[in-house]
Amino acid sequence: MSAPVKSAAPLDLFDRRITRLVQVAFIASLGLLWYLSTNVWGISPILLPKPQDAFGELLDILRSGEFWPDLLLTLRELAGAFAISMTLGVTIGFLVSLSPVFVRIFEPLLAGVYAVPIILFLPLYVLFFGLGASSKIALGATISFFPIVLNTIAGFASVDKLYVTAAKSMGASPTILLRYVLIPGALPIILTGLRMGFTVALLSIIGSETIASLAGLGHRIVNLAESLEIARMFAYIVFVIAIAAALNSVVSRLEATRSMDK
């Protein structure tokens, strides 16, 4: 009689706790290094403000609610860009994956374009779409399109051909084949592409706001830097990092949940 298999749940819980502990320790180390740099080692507050000053400004920002217009604009830009890139990326990726010839032709082309720093074309986007939200949405959609389409192609290519053959031999229609074989098989990789696309869309939108925009969180940070309000600028940087981490955590949890459902 075989030995009973022990549950892996306690080990998984222990691993998660260790992971969280390391993450907290890393953030605490950065905070300690920041404190020592400004309070002990004497780095000029013009270059790096004291953490207590920056967090005091952050509390004032949160109490006043002045961040809401910029935050809502950035989130609207992010939602628009991600909706466009997700729709086009998944659709085009699926169409390309239908033919091995299309995959051989278009996958290297898409990967090559993805290697180009598209942020360099921001002046063209501003020229075509203006300084408002449209140029940020267009740029974010363009940059986030490539990881989504490439992962969609890879996802459908990874589906076990044995399952496809078995489904066809049992008379499955193209719709049934897509719904019950292709999409479930490709979904984990597609979700990874969506998470990557979401992340790069957020980064590109905030980055473009710091270069050429009329409003948004990136625009606010640049304005504070130009007026030498360094502590408040760092407070907004911390705020943006927290927002980005929260959004990425939500998307990662959704990805993990859907992968487990599969």
C-alpha positions as CSV (number, residue, x, y, z in Angstrom):
1,M,0.0,0.0,0.0
2,S,1.4,3.3,-1.0
3,A,2.2,5.9,1.6
4,P,-0.4,8.7,2.1
5,V,0.4,11.9,0.3
6,K,0.8,14.8,2.6
7,S,-1.1,18.0,1.9
8,A,0.9,20.7,0.2
9,A,-1.3,23.5,1.7
10,P,0.9,24.2,4.8
11,L,4.0,24.3,2.7
12,D,2.3,26.7,0.2
13,L,1.2,28.9,3.1
14,F,4.8,28.9,4.5
15,D,6.1,29.9,1.1
16,R,3.7,32.7,0.8
17,R,4.6,34.0,4.3
18,I,8.3,33.9,3.4
19,T,7.6,35.7,0.2
20,R,5.7,38.4,2.0
21,L,8.4,38.7,4.6
22,V,11.1,39.2,2.0
23,Q,9.0,41.8,0.2
24,V,8.3,43.7,3.4
25,A,12.0,43.5,4.4
26,F,13.1,44.8,0.9
27,I,10.7,47.8,1.2
28,A,11.8,48.5,4.7
29,S,15.5,48.4,3.6
30,L,14.8,51.0,1.0
31,G,13.1,53.2,3.5
32,L,16.0,52.8,5.9
33,L,18.5,53.7,3.2
34,W,16.4,56.7,2.3
35,Y,16.3,57.8,5.9
36,L,20.1,57.4,6.4
37,S,20.9,59.1,3.2
38,T,19.1,62.3,4.2
39,N,19.3,62.4,8.0
40,V,22.7,60.9,8.6
41,W,24.8,61.1,5.4
42,G,23.7,64.6,4.6
43,I,22.3,64.4,1.0
44,S,20.9,67.7,0.0
45,P,17.1,68.0,0.3
46,I,17.1,69.6,-3.2
47,L,18.2,66.2,-4.5
48,L,16.5,63.9,-2.1
49,P,14.0,65.1,0.6
50,K,13.8,63.6,4.0
51,P,11.3,60.7,4.1
52,Q,9.4,62.3,7.0
53,D,8.9,65.4,4.9
54,A,7.8,63.5,1.8
55,F,5.3,61.4,3.8
56,G,4.0,64.5,5.5
57,E,3.3,65.9,2.1
58,L,1.7,62.6,1.1
59,L,-0.7,62.8,4.0
60,D,-1.6,66.4,3.0
61,I,-2.2,65.3,-0.5
62,L,-4.5,62.5,0.6
63,R,-6.4,64.7,3.1
64,S,-6.9,67.5,0.5
65,G,-8.0,65.2,-2.2
66,E,-6.2,67.3,-4.8
67,F,-5.0,64.1,-6.6
68,W,-8.5,63.0,-7.8
69,P,-8.6,65.0,-11.1
70,D,-5.2,63.8,-12.1
71,L,-5.7,60.2,-11.0
72,L,-9.1,59.9,-12.7
73,L,-7.6,61.3,-16.0
74,T,-4.7,58.8,-15.8
75,L,-7.0,55.9,-15.1
76,R,-9.4,56.9,-18.0
77,E,-6.4,57.0,-20.3
78,L,-5.2,53.6,-19.0
79,A,-8.7,52.1,-19.4
80,G,-9.0,53.4,-22.9
81,A,-5.6,52.2,-24.0
82,F,-5.9,48.8,-22.4
83,A,-9.4,48.2,-23.9
84,I,-8.1,49.0,-27.4
85,S,-4.9,46.9,-27.1
86,M,-6.7,44.0,-25.5
87,T,-9.4,43.9,-28.2
88,L,-7.0,44.2,-31.1
89,G,-4.2,42.1,-29.6
90,V,-6.4,39.1,-28.8
91,T,-8.3,39.3,-32.1
92,I,-5.3,39.7,-34.3
93,G,-3.3,37.1,-32.4
94,F,-6.1,34.6,-32.9
95,L,-6.4,35.3,-36.6
96,V,-2.6,35.0,-37.1
97,S,-2.5,31.7,-35.1
98,L,-5.0,30.2,-37.6
99,S,-2.3,29.6,-40.1
100,P,1.3,28.4,-39.6
101,V,2.2,30.5,-42.6
102,F,0.8,33.6,-40.9
103,V,2.7,32.8,-37.7
104,R,6.0,32.4,-39.6
105,I,5.4,35.7,-41.4
106,F,4.0,38.0,-38.7
107,E,5.4,36.7,-35.4
108,P,9.0,37.8,-36.2
109,L,7.7,41.1,-37.5
110,L,5.7,41.8,-34.4
111,A,8.5,40.8,-32.1
112,G,10.9,43.0,-34.1
113,V,8.6,46.0,-33.8
114,Y,8.1,45.3,-30.1
115,A,11.9,45.6,-29.6
116,V,11.7,49.2,-30.8
117,P,11.3,51.8,-28.0
118,I,8.0,53.2,-29.3
119,I,8.0,56.0,-26.7
120,L,10.4,57.7,-29.1
121,F,7.5,58.3,-31.4
122,L,5.6,60.3,-28.7
123,P,6.2,63.6,-30.6
124,L,4.4,62.1,-33.6
125,Y,1.5,61.0,-31.5
126,V,1.2,64.5,-30.0
127,L,1.4,65.9,-33.5
128,F,-1.5,63.7,-34.7
129,F,-3.6,63.6,-31.5
130,G,-2.6,66.7,-29.6
131,L,-1.4,67.2,-26.0
132,G,-4.6,65.8,-24.4
133,A,-5.7,62.3,-23.4
134,S,-6.0,61.0,-27.0
135,S,-2.2,60.9,-27.6
136,K,-1.6,59.1,-24.3
137,I,-4.3,56.5,-25.1
138,A,-2.9,56.0,-28.6
139,L,0.6,55.5,-27.3
140,G,-0.4,53.3,-24.4
141,A,-2.5,51.1,-26.8
142,T,0.3,50.8,-29.3
143,I,2.9,49.8,-26.7
144,S,0.7,47.3,-24.8
145,F,-0.6,45.8,-28.0
146,F,2.6,43.8,-28.7
147,P,2.9,41.7,-25.6
148,I,-0.8,40.9,-25.9
149,V,-0.7,39.8,-29.5
150,L,2.5,37.9,-29.1
151,N,1.3,36.0,-26.1
152,T,-2.0,35.3,-27.8
153,I,-0.2,33.8,-30.8
154,A,2.0,31.7,-28.4
155,G,-1.0,30.7,-26.4
156,F,-3.0,29.2,-29.3
157,A,0.2,27.6,-30.6
158,S,0.7,25.9,-27.2
159,V,-2.6,24.0,-27.3
160,D,-2.0,20.3,-27.5
161,K,-2.7,19.2,-31.1
162,L,-3.9,15.8,-29.7
163,Y,-6.9,17.6,-28.1
164,V,-7.6,19.4,-31.3
165,T,-7.5,16.3,-33.4
166,A,-9.7,14.4,-30.9
167,A,-12.3,17.1,-30.8
168,K,-12.4,17.3,-34.6
169,S,-12.7,13.5,-34.9
170,M,-15.8,13.7,-32.6
171,G,-17.4,16.2,-35.0
172,A,-16.8,19.4,-33.0
173,S,-17.7,22.5,-35.0
174,P,-15.2,25.4,-35.2
175,T,-17.3,27.2,-32.5
176,I,-17.2,24.3,-30.1
177,L,-13.5,23.7,-30.8
178,L,-12.7,27.3,-30.1
179,R,-14.8,27.5,-26.9
180,Y,-13.9,24.2,-25.3
181,V,-10.4,23.4,-26.6
182,L,-8.5,26.3,-28.0
183,I,-9.5,29.1,-25.6
184,P,-9.1,27.0,-22.4
185,G,-5.7,25.7,-23.6
186,A,-4.4,29.2,-24.6
187,L,-5.9,31.2,-21.7
188,P,-3.0,31.0,-19.2
189,I,-0.6,32.4,-21.7
190,I,-3.1,35.0,-23.0
191,L,-3.7,36.2,-19.4
192,T,0.1,36.6,-18.9
193,G,0.1,38.8,-22.0
194,L,-2.8,40.8,-20.8
195,R,-1.0,41.4,-17.5
196,M,2.1,42.5,-19.3
197,G,0.2,44.7,-21.6
198,F,-1.7,46.3,-18.7
199,T,1.6,47.0,-16.9
200,V,3.4,48.6,-19.9
201,A,0.3,50.6,-20.8
202,L,0.3,52.1,-17.3
203,L,4.0,52.9,-17.5
204,S,3.9,54.4,-20.9
205,I,0.9,56.6,-20.1
206,I,2.5,58.0,-16.9
207,G,5.8,58.4,-18.7
208,S,4.3,60.2,-21.6
209,E,2.4,62.5,-19.2
210,T,5.8,63.6,-17.8
211,I,7.0,64.6,-21.3
212,A,4.0,66.2,-23.1
213,S,0.6,66.5,-21.4
214,L,-1.8,69.0,-20.0
215,A,-2.9,67.0,-16.9
216,G,-2.4,63.7,-15.2
217,L,-0.2,62.3,-12.5
218,G,2.9,62.4,-14.6
219,H,2.2,66.0,-15.5
220,R,1.7,66.9,-11.8
221,I,5.1,65.4,-10.9
222,V,6.9,67.4,-13.6
223,N,5.2,70.6,-12.5
224,L,6.3,70.0,-8.9
225,A,9.9,69.3,-10.0
226,E,10.0,72.5,-12.1
227,S,8.8,74.5,-9.1
228,L,11.4,72.8,-6.8
229,E,8.7,71.4,-4.5
230,I,10.9,68.3,-4.2
231,A,9.2,66.8,-1.1
232,R,5.8,67.0,-2.6
233,M,7.1,65.7,-5.9
234,F,8.5,62.6,-4.1
235,A,5.1,62.2,-2.3
236,Y,3.4,62.0,-5.6
237,I,6.0,59.5,-6.9
238,V,5.3,57.3,-3.8
239,F,1.6,57.7,-4.5
240,V,2.0,56.7,-8.2
241,I,4.1,53.7,-7.1
242,A,1.4,52.6,-4.7
243,I,-1.4,52.9,-7.3
244,A,0.7,51.0,-9.9
245,A,1.5,48.2,-7.3
246,A,-2.2,48.0,-6.3
247,L,-3.4,47.8,-9.9
248,N,-0.8,45.2,-10.8
249,S,-1.7,43.1,-7.8
250,V,-5.4,43.1,-8.8
251,V,-4.5,42.0,-12.4
252,S,-2.1,39.4,-11.1
253,R,-4.8,38.0,-8.8
254,L,-7.3,37.8,-11.6
255,E,-4.8,36.0,-13.7
256,A,-4.0,33.5,-11.0
257,T,-7.7,33.0,-10.3
258,R,-8.6,32.3,-13.9
259,S,-5.6,30.0,-14.3
260,M,-6.7,28.0,-11.2
261,D,-10.3,27.8,-12.6
262,K,-8.8,26.2,-15.8
